[in-house]
Amino acid sequence: MARQGKRGKSAVQAKQAARPRRAKAQRAKPSAAARGGKPSVAALREQARRSAARFSLLVETAAAPILLLSPDLRILELNAEAERLYGRARARLAGRDYFRALDPGGAGGLTRADLAHVIAGQPARGIEGRVRRADGTERVLLWNATRLLGPAGLPEGIIAVAQDITERQRAEEALREREARMSSIIATAPDAIITIDERGGIQSFSSAAEKLFGYAAGEVIGRNISMLMASPYREDHDAYLARYRRTGEKRIIGIGRQVEARRKDGSLFPVELAVGEVRLGETRIFTGFIRDITVRAHMEQELRQAQKMEAVGQLTGGLAHDFNNLLTVITGNLEMLETRLERAEDRELLGEAQEAAGLGAKLAGRLLAFGRRQPLNPKPIDMNALVAGMSDLLRRSLGASVEIETRLARDLRGTMADPGQVENALLNLAINARDAMPGGGKLTIETAEAAFDVEAAHAASMKPGPYVMLAVQDTGVGMSPEVRQRAFEPFFTTKGPGSGTGMGLSMVYGFVKQSGGHIRLSSEEGRGTAVRIYLPVRDGGAAAASRQPEGAAAPAARGAVILVVEDDQRMRKITVRRLKELGYTVVEADNA
């Protein structure tokens, strides 16, 4: 018994001792899945639950509206963003027909046809539409939709995801509006607008630029802007840009200046250029605003020329006046000596002195004409009749080698000027034209009416209004720019010694200015010269200046008294002496 008890105790003890080992062995035993077996149903369910929870959390927190529709297009699920978008609680939408739950036409762009295609296996991509929210506001959406398949491969529903592009579309519309406005401004701007990149490549070319330079936009875009420049800017432009990128030194950018530009036909013209800069990240865009200042430069040149000629005229006129007074004293005394000389040799010497004095008087008269101090006898003039009346004289004076063509305007109004001076001016211009065509050529005389506005009249120092134009144009050698600048100056001539005095054009200039008109000269070397005279249109009420009829008898000297007022003592003395010799009684005064 004692042994049995001992054995029994040992068995119990062994069993108890073995129990922890079996538990450890059981804990250490790998799962079926770890042993390569299939997971249990419970594990699968747990895994599916966790996956569904993660997917639900992902859908719920997504920033995009997401809808789950049944095959018959009922709303099964929608996330918080869709709830916010529609402005309706999901409980009010869940289970309802997709198209009836929302406002008619406000489903966001997905149509029944779109969803039918999705169910058939054709996903919808980028379908745009509008959603009307509960508060009446609208949002623009971009939809993507695809079907969901069940285990048997049958469609179980549709998942639709939207992107709210309302703000993007507004920004795009605002950008399009700004671009349209900018395009309209650029298209209608009177100044040429050109944009270039930092290498000088032309990116845009406005319609005004096309008109100004003679290029179509397609001819210049992509090419270097230097093609529109004159030397030396043409050769140095790329170096300017490179230096600016390297050092930031500005030559034109943000400053503006006057430069010369080049048209498609190669002609050069002055422009005013202002350049702006825009930085887009690491790149630069330069915008040039270009204004043609040809007219302005011409008017400024005319104004400077007029001011110069005014100063020269005042100086010349003053000198000529004093010189004329001296000549009057000389010729007066010579005339009085003539009756007292008896010897032939003395009379011969006197004649030479009188001839020289006469030439000096003519020169003084021309200087007075330039200085606008010569006496004029203005009368109403029919310019067409005057030109026609001089045709024979001009043909004889110019010779057979010069062809004369007249272009007389119809219904030309009259002007008021000194006819003799107009004839002299026309003859002077014609002779100058002949000399400029030594091998022969064509002389064109034209009449027309022209009008000067306030700005143009101010630049030309004349009154605005209508004018009669007389133009003389030749096909001669033309003038260089330097000669053009000085053409109207007295004593300036390009002819050789003894061939000209340089007073012809200056006399014409002075007469025209004294008559209230204007004169323009245009000439290019090898292309001839054109001189245009503008005289004011005659007022209908203007009357011709009175002139004493030729052959009228001088008043009787005996018993007549003449008051002589002259501040120049020599002039007064010779005048009084000559009047007394004629039998007049003279009273002198040295001032008014």
TAGIQUI-V146466 format. One record per backbone hydrogen bond with DSSP energy under -1.0 kcal/mol. CO is the residue of the C=O (numbers start at 0). NH is the residue of the N-H. If there is no record, write none. Layout:
CO_NH + CO_NH
This chain:
0_4 + 1_5 + 2_6 + 3_7 + 4_8 + 5_9 + 6_10 + 7_11 + 8_12 + 9_13 + 10_14 + 11_15 + 12_16 + 13_17 + 14_18 + 17_21 + 18_22 + 19_23 + 20_24 + 21_25 + 22_26 + 23_27 + 30_34 + 31_36 + 32_35 + 39_43 + 40_44 + 41_45 + 42_46 + 43_47 + 44_48 + 45_49 + 46_50 + 47_51 + 48_52 + 49_53 + 50_54 + 51_55 + 52_56 + 53_57 + 54_58 + 55_59 + 56_60 + 64_161 + 65_78 + 66_159 + 67_75 + 67_76 + 68_157 + 69_72 + 72_97 + 73_69 + 74_94 + 76_67 + 78_82 + 79_83 + 80_84 + 81_85 + 82_86 + 85_133 + 88_91 + 89_93 + 92_95 + 95_74 + 96_100 + 102_105 + 110_114 + 111_115 + 112_116 + 113_117 + 114_118 + 115_119 + 116_121 + 117_120 + 123_144 + 126_142 + 128_140 + 129_107 + 130_138 + 132_135 + 136_132 + 138_130 + 139_164 + 140_128 + 141_162 + 142_126 + 143_160 + 144_123 + 145_158 + 147_155 + 147_156 + 149_152 + 153_149 + 156_147 + 157_68 + 158_145 + 159_66 + 160_143 + 162_141 + 164_168 + 165_169 + 166_170 + 167_171 + 168_172 + 169_173 + 170_174 + 171_175 + 172_176 + 173_177 + 174_178 + 175_179 + 176_180 + 177_181 + 178_182 + 179_183 + 180_184 + 181_185 + 182_186 + 183_187 + 184_188 + 191_289 + 192_205 + 193_287 + 194_202 + 194_203 + 195_285 + 196_199 + 199_224 + 200_196 + 201_221 + 203_194 + 205_209 + 206_210 + 207_211 + 208_212 + 209_213 + 212_263 + 215_218 + 216_219 + 216_220 + 219_222 + 222_201 + 223_226 + 224_227 + 225_228 + 227_261 + 229_233 + 231_235 + 232_236 + 235_239 + 236_240 + 237_241 + 238_242 + 239_243 + 240_244 + 241_245 + 242_246 + 243_247 + 251_254 + 251_255 + 256_272 + 258_270 + 259_229 + 260_268 + 262_265 + 266_262 + 268_260 + 269_292 + 270_258 + 271_290 + 272_256 + 273_288 + 274_253 + 275_286 + 277_284 + 279_282 + 282_279 + 284_277 + 285_195 + 286_275 + 287_193 + 288_273 + 289_191 + 290_271 + 292_296 + 293_297 + 294_298 + 295_299 + 296_300 + 297_301 + 298_302 + 299_303 + 300_304 + 301_305 + 302_306 + 303_307 + 304_308 + 305_309 + 306_310 + 307_311 + 308_312 + 309_313 + 310_314 + 311_315 + 312_316 + 313_317 + 314_318 + 315_319 + 316_320 + 317_321 + 318_322 + 319_323 + 320_324 + 321_325 + 322_326 + 323_327 + 324_328 + 325_329 + 326_330 + 327_331 + 328_332 + 329_333 + 330_334 + 331_335 + 332_336 + 333_337 + 336_339 + 342_346 + 343_347 + 344_348 + 345_349 + 346_350 + 347_351 + 348_352 + 349_353 + 350_354 + 351_355 + 352_356 + 353_357 + 354_358 + 355_359 + 356_360 + 357_361 + 358_362 + 359_363 + 360_364 + 361_365 + 362_366 + 363_367 + 364_368 + 365_369 + 366_370 + 367_372 + 368_371 + 377_544 + 378_416 + 380_414 + 381_385 + 382_386 + 383_387 + 384_388 + 385_389 + 389_393 + 390_394 + 391_395 + 392_396 + 393_397 + 394_398 + 398_401 + 400_440 + 402_442 + 404_444 + 406_446 + 413_537 + 414_380 + 416_378 + 417_421 + 418_422 + 419_423 + 420_424 + 421_425 + 422_426 + 423_427 + 424_428 + 425_429 + 426_430 + 427_431 + 428_432 + 429_433 + 430_434 + 431_435 + 433_436 + 435_476 + 436_439 + 440_402 + 442_404 + 443_472 + 444_406 + 445_470 + 447_468 + 449_466 + 451_464 + 452_456 + 453_457 + 454_458 + 455_459 + 456_461 + 457_460 + 464_451 + 465_536 + 466_449 + 467_534 + 468_447 + 469_532 + 470_445 + 471_530 + 472_443 + 476_525 + 479_483 + 480_484 + 485_488 + 488_491 + 495_498 + 501_490 + 502_506 + 503_507 + 504_508 + 505_509 + 506_510 + 507_511 + 508_512 + 509_513 + 510_514 + 511_516 + 512_515 + 517_533 + 519_531 + 521_529 + 523_526 + 527_523 + 528_473 + 529_521 + 530_471 + 531_519 + 532_469 + 533_517 + 534_467 + 538_541 + 548_551 + 556_559 + 559_584 + 561_586 + 563_588 + 567_571 + 568_572 + 569_573 + 570_574 + 571_575 + 572_576 + 573_577 + 574_578 + 575_579 + 576_580 + 577_581 + 578_583 + 579_582 + 584_561 + 586_563 + 588_565
